Amino acid sequence: MAQQTILVAGGAGYIGSHTVRLLHREGYKVVILDNLVYGHKEAVVDEGVELVIGAVGDKPLLQELFKKHQFAAVIHFAAYAYVGESVTDPLKYYRNNTAEPLTLLEVMQEFECKSFVFSSTCATYGEPQKLPLTEDHPQNPVSPYGKSKLMVEWILEDCDTAWGLKSASLRYFNASGCSTDGLIGEDHNPETHLIPLVLMAIRGEIPQLTVFGTDYPTEDGTCIRDYIHVEDLATAHVAALRNLVDGGDTVRCNLGTGVGISVKEIIESAEEVTGQKVPVVYGERRPGDPAQLVADPKMAKEVLGWEAERKDVRSMIETAWTWMNGPKGGHYGE
Ligand code: UDP
């Protein structure tokens, strides 16, 4: 079969860069479009992967790219993902996460490219009414971030009805871990995610970890999340892409392990992996944090033939620790 070319918007970001490496290994030609606001040039490590610096809202640039390449599909990661910032600056999120992709979709329609893999989120469900979360759970997102993503899910459905766009909306749970070879990893600025913060506290990069809330209705009083290894997310994207390109229908599915882990369990596991104590203080709840978010991962298995290989959070902490102690020290240089 002829080599397929895939446009990866946001391919220099955390989840995007891990997916790009897998696509490259699987023999796809990859063109990344990334504005490098949160992405990193250094996260693009494979020879032959083209990085175009630009925005998904730049129509002339997109038209030029679609003219040059016959894209078999688009994977769209490019988005802002700070839930707290989305509350204080909602327009930034609606502009970037909801409005900008319209341009990308318009150009896809113009060039008759009809396969789209979309980074959605478990934040589209809002406060869980029942656990584990199945895809038919009501979607009542609490934050503008969650709403900005849900609106794209709706837009994709309407594009399917109108011009046959087939899409996979992948609702991520808590992406974590780094590449097994330690070459690329997670580098957010500012960092707000639990696992890197726990490890940064061990390394002395931050004075301590604050646990947000110890009075939740969970066994140990701390929040429970479903942590999923970023390389498992990458395999899910490739499975979703294959499914669409092979004529599969539009899907919306959870990407999680189905295993719930508490904040305290993450801390204990990090102490086991590193052999060092995490300096911890116990603080107030963070507004908007549900007590538990755990995926029912069955649909992804049924529809995409995918399930997470790494269900043990240890492997996520180990790879994150390797990245932090690697040559880049957990931070890209630029
Ligand atoms: N958390 C915490 N302290 C921190 C950062 C996060 O206790 O400094 C908790 C947070 O309340 C949540 C879990 O860790 O229960 C995962 O948070 P993260 O921000 O990594 O992901 P989210 O679940 O918000 O997408």
Boltz pocket constraint, residues with backbone or C-beta under 6 A from the ligand:
constraints:
  - pocket:
      binder: B
      contacts: [[A, 174], [A, 192], [A, 193], [A, 194], [A, 195], [A, 197], [A, 209], [A, 210], [A, 211], [A, 212], [A, 213], [A, 223], [A, 224], [A, 225], [A, 263], [A, 286], [A, 289], [A, 290]]
      max_distance: 6.0
